[in-house]
């Protein structure tokens, strides 16, 4: 797409009715087998046509010697062939009147002058037939509406509301896979590779107009059309958030970006200015894209930057206050009536202010009660709740041998016996039950008061966080991540308010 051209409809890429896989294989160690396996196992709703001159069937499907043997019209061709063979296959796709193609091979612009000339040849052929080309040097695409997983890695993806544009196939595929373990769903994904034909800006425009996409996340190493990117982003950000990780910030990173994707990294100050003007939310880590997207999906935007901190122990409250201030948030005084309400449920030596220190009380029923007392406080716009989700699998008792025999709960208390539930198992059940109640309460309070609550787990129990995400409770592993997320959400809220005034 040149600067003067209109944006094209990318529907044939993301919602194709038929797919031809050129270079399909019966060898499980080749991409032609992995991609076909992904397409079939994830329930693609259209027709699939493997193309390989040496095979009769692959994975139970009839195989075609060439694309011309396929009588049906093809919306999408996936070319899994070496770079030197790609021009021939693109020529065939044009002759067949295929609407779009994904070129997975590397060996083009990113390798130097010879590869750049080969890439130019591919684009010239494609544009003669109005053939949309993804890549080259790409890991593929994913599209939830048609259950299409045309990806080079054997992964599983959860369907959701986030669409993802990535200059790195490995980073993109890794985040898709991480999402499946944390109940984080994606609507569409594209590894854009070298952007020889379809550009980042076209994908962004398409996702921006897609009603099923609520949030867009982008990994970039550089922009070739900064002005065009800014124009498109400014159209989208008033309607949905765009979260970006810009890599290649250092000299070493910029050099690596040129060899990886052929991208020109550029000045960080320029990128920061472009993102700020366009309302794009910048993050500094790979996981930060996913973590922030979760918050935007499940939480309302904070109306202000005033954060209430509730912690099971005082030290974490201090650290949380530091994290909030460093992120540009404030921890205001809570109202006197809130202090009086908390006085009724907490020991006399609690902190009497914000952060609210629950002083390690073992009565976990106090946690949800204290949370509601604070969230309804008119001085508070959002809450960080530390120690409300702790899991339980890590609990161990260095107890007398008698306690290891087992216990039974009776009307008179605890009875030791050879059978029954061990003290450790009982404690684990108690902790997990309390976690479940806290998750339910957090979700209830967010809905009732329309204020964001982010839980921070203080545990090494790896099952605690995925369990929370199953309930759509926003939980992070550190206080710093929680504070940063709230700051970014407030930043976006301010941007929306400014746009309304214009």
N, C-alpha and C positions, 0 to 999 in steps of 0.2 A: 504494500500500500504506500503510494507516494503521498506527500503532504496535501496534494490537491484532490486526492481521490476520496470518494465516499466510503464509509465503513461498510464492509460486506456482511452478509448474513452467514453466521458460522453454524447455523442449524445442521448442515450435513456432517459437521465434525462431531457435534455433541448429541445429536438426536437422529443418527442415521437409521434408515429402515433396513439397510443391507450392508454387510462388511465383507470385503475380500481380503484375505491374508496372503500376500505375495511373499513366498519364502517360508510357508508353513512346513513343519518338520515332524517326523516321527521320533526324533532323538530328544529325550527329556533334558539333555544338556545344552540344547540350542534355544535361542530366543523364539524361534518360530513355533516351538512346542509350548513353551511357557506362556506366551501371549495367547495362543489358541486355547490352552487349558484355562487361563483366567477368564476369557470371554465366555466359555461354555459353563464353567463352574459357578459363575456369578449371575447366570440366568439372563443373558442378553436377550431382549425381546424380538430382535430382528432375525434376518437370514444371514448365515455365515458360510462363506465359500473359501476353503483352503485352496491355494494355488501352489503346485509343485510338479514339475514335469516328470519326476522320477517316482511318484507315489500314486497309488490308486485310492487309498483312504487313509485319513489321519484322525485319530481319536473318534473313530466311528463315523466320520463324515466323508462323503464322496469328495475326492480331490480332483481339481481341474489342472490340465497341463499348462494352460495359459489363461489369462483373464478373458480372452475372447471366447472361450468355451462356455462361459457363464451367460445364460440367456437373459437373466434379470438385470435391470439397471442397478448400478452400484453407487451408493451414496458415499461410502468411505472405503478407501484402499489403504491397508497397512503394509508398508514396504519394509520387509526384514531381509535386506540384501546388502552386500558390501557397497561402499560409496561409488566405486567405478561402474557398478551395474545400475545405479539409480536412474541416470538419465534415460536409459532404455525403457525402464518400467514406468517412468513418468510419461514418456512418449506414448506408451501403450494405454495408460490411464486416460490421457487426453483423447486418443482415438476412440476409446470405449465410452467416452463422455462421462467418466467418473466425476463426481462433484467435489470430492476432497481426498486428501492423502496424508498419511503420517509417515515421515521418513525418519527411521530410527537411527540409521548409521551415522557414526562420526566420520571424520576425515575430510571435512569441508573447511569453511573459513577459519575455524579455530586452529588449523594446522599450518596456515601460511598462504602464500600467493597461489600455488597450484590448487589447493583446496578451495580457495576463494573463487577461482575461475570455474571449477567444477560446480560449485554452488550457484554461481550466476547462470550457468547453462541449464541447471535444473529449473530455476525460477523462470527463465525465458520460455522454456518448453511449457511449463505449467500455465503461464499466463496466456499463451496462445489459445488454450482451451478453457479459460476461466476456472482452472483447477486450484482450489485452496490447498496450500501445503503447510502442514505443521512440522516444524523442525528446519533442517535436519539436526542430528545430534540431540535427540529427545528420548525420554523414557516412555512417552505415550500420553494417553488421556483417560479420564474416568468421567462417567456421566450417570448420575443416579436415575434420572427420568426414564432411561432405556436400559438400566442395569448393565452398562457397558464398562468393563474393566479391561481396557486395551493397554496394559502396563507390562513392562519387561521383568517385573519381579513377582514372585508368587506371594501375594499379600491378600488380606481381607480388608474391606472398607465398609464403614457404617454410613448409611444414608443420612443426610442432614441438611443444614441450611447455609453452610459455609462453602464458598467457591474459592479455589486456590490457583494462583498463577505462579510458576516457579521457573527461574533460570537454571536451577540445579535439579536434575532428575533424582539424584540420590536423596537430597534434602526433602524434596517433594514427596517421594514415595515413603520415606521414613516417617514423615508427619502423618501421611494417610494411615500408615500402619499403627502409629501411636494412637491415633484417634480411635481405632477399633478396640484398643485395650482400655480406653478411658471414656467410652460411650460418647465420643465426639464425632459428629457426623458431617459428611461432605456432600455437597450437591454436584459440583463439577470440579475437575482438576485438569490442568494442562502443564506439561513440561515443555516450555516453549523453545528450548534449544537455541539455535542460531537466529531464529526469526527471519529466515531468508525470505519468506513470503508473508504469512500472517504475523502481525506484530503484537507486541505486548499491549499497545493501545487498543487494538481491535478486540483482543480478548477482554480487556477491561471494559470496553464499551458494551460488549455482548453480555457480560456478567452483570454490569450495572443495570441493564434493561431486563434482565431475567427475573421474573416475579418470584421464582423459587429460591433465588439467592438473597439471603438477608445480610450477609457479611462477606467481604472480599479480603483475602490475605494474599500478600505478594512477597516473594523473595526475588530481589534483583541484585545484579552486580554492576549495572550501569544503564543509563538511558541514552538512546540514540536520538530520540525526539522529545526532549524535555518539555518544550512548549506544548506539543500535542498531548503528552501525558497530563500536563497540568490542566489543559482545557477539558479533557475527558474526566479527570478526577473531580474537577470543580462541578461538573454536572451531576456526578454520582454522590459525593459526600453529604449533600443535604438530605439524601434519601436513605443511604446506608453507609456504615463505616467502611473505610479502607485501611487496613493495617499492613505496614510495610517493614520488612527488614532489608536494609541496604548494606550489602557486604562490599568488600574491596575498599574499606575505609583507610587502611594503612598502605604504605608503599608496597609492602610485600603482598598484601591482599589484592591491590590493583593489578600488580604484575600477574598474579595467579588468575585473576578474572579474565585477562586478555587471552591467556592460553586455554582457559576452560570454556568460555562461551563467546570469546571475541568481543567482549564488552569493554567500553571505555568507562573507567570508574568515575573520573571527574572529582571535583572539589566537594568535600563534605558540607561546607558552608552553603554552597549553591543548592545541593540536594535538600538540606534542612530548610532553606528558604522556599524552595518549590513545594515541599511537603506542607509546610505551615500555611502558605497561601491557599493551597488547594484543600486544606482540611484533612490531609492524610495523617494518620497516626503512626508515628515511627517507634519501633521497638529495637532493642539492641541484641537480642538473643533469638536463636532458632525456636526454642520452646516458648519464648515470649509471644510469638505469633499465635500459637495454639492457646496458651493460657489466657491471653487477652480476649481472643475470640469467644472463649467459653463464657467469660464475664458478660460480654455484650449480648450473647444469645440468651442467657438465663436471668439477667438482672436489669432492673430499670436504671436509667442514668441518675447519678446523684444530682440533686438540685443545687447543692453547694459543695464546698470543700471541707466541711466540718465533720471530723471523724470521731466516733465514739469507740473506745478500745475496751474490750472486756477480756481479761486473761485469768487463767486458773492460778497463775503465780505472778508475783510482782515483777520479777526480772524481765519476763516477756512483755509486760506492759511498757517498761522503760524502753526496750528495744523497738517496740512497735511505735512508740511516740517519736523516737529518733527517725525511724523509717518514714513516717508520715511527713515530718517536717522537711526531711531531705527530698521528698517527692513533691513538695510544694503544697502539702495539705496542712490543716491546723487541727489541734485537739482542744476544743473549747471547754470551758466549765459547763458542767451539767446543771440543770435547774435544781433549786432547793427541794422541790416536791419529789424529784427523782431520787435525791439523796435520802429523803425521809422514807420513800418506798423501799429502797435498798436496805436501809437500816433495819427494817422489819424482818429481813430474811438473811442478812449476813452477820457474822460475828462483829462485835463492837470495834475490833481493831482493823476493819477493812479500810481501804485507802481514802474513802470519803470524797472521791472526785474522779475525774477522768485522766488517766486510765482507771478503770474499775478493776481492782484486784480482788478476786474471789477467795484469796488467801488459802488456796489448796483444799477447800472443804471437800470432804468425801461424799457429801450429799449432793449428787449430780442433778437432782431435781431442781436445785437452785439455779442452775445454768440457764435453762430456757426462761425461767421467771425473771431473772436479772436482765436477760437479753431484751425482753419485751418492755421492761421498765425504761431501758435506755433508748430503744429505737423510737418510742413515742415521744421522747424528749424533743421539744421544739428547737433546741440548740444543736441537734445532731442531724446530719444529712446522710451518713453512712456508718457502717459498723465493721470493725475487724474483730472477730471472735477467736481468740487463741486458746487452744486446749479443749475445744468442744467436741472434736472428733479425734479419738486416740486409738481406735482399733482394739487390740487385746491379745493378739497372738504372741506378742513379745513378753507377756507377763510370766514371771517365774518366781517361785517362793523358795528362799533358803530357810525352810521351816523344820521343826522337829520331825523325826521319822513318823510320829503318830499322825501328823496332818497329811502325810503322803499316802496313808492307807485309804482315805476317802471319807466323805461326810454325807450325812443325810439331814435335811432340814426338818425339824420337828416343831410342835407347838411350843416346846420349852427352849428351843434353840438348836444348836448344832450337836449331832451325835456322831462320834467317831466309830467307824466300822471298816471291815475289810473291803466291802463293795462301795457302791454309791458314786457320787461325783467328786473328783479330786478338787482340792482348794483352787488349784490353778485353773481348771476348766470352769469352775463356778465363777471365778473372778473374770475370766474371759467373756463368759456369757453376760455377766453384769455390765461389763464395759461396752460390749457390742449393743446390748439392749439400750443403754443410755445414749450411745451414738445414734442409734436409729431414732429415738425420741427427739434428739437434738436436730437431726437432719429434717425431720418432719416439721419441727417448730420453726426452724430457720426459713424453710420454704413458705410456711404459713404467714410468718411475719413480713417477709418480703412482699408477698401478695397483698397483705392487709394494709401495710403502711407505704408501699411503693418506694421503699428505700433499699439500697443494696446492702446485703450482708455477705461478707467474705469470711469463711472459716479458714483457720490455719491449723493444720494438724501437727502435733508435736510427737510424732511416733515414727518408729522404724518399721511399723507394720505396713507392708506394701499393699495389703488388701484394703486398707482404710480409704484411700483416695478413690480408686475405681468404684468402690461401694457407694461413696457419696455421689459420684458423677452419675451412677445409675438412677439416682433420685433427683438429678439435676440440681444438686446442692453445689454451689461454687466453693471449692476448697483448694488451697494451695499449700505447698510444703514449707514455705518461708514467709515471714512477716514482710520482708522487703518486696517480694513479688506481689503480695496483697496490696501494699501501699502504692506501688507503681501502677497496678491495674486501676485502682480507684482514681489516681491522678490522671491517667490517660482518659478514663471515662468522663471525668469532670472537664478535662481539656476539650473533648469532643462536644460536651454539653455547651460550653462557652462558645464554641465555633457555630453551633446550630443557632444559638440565640443571636449572635452577631449577624448571621446570614438573614435572619428574620427581620432585623432592623434595617437592612440595606434595601 
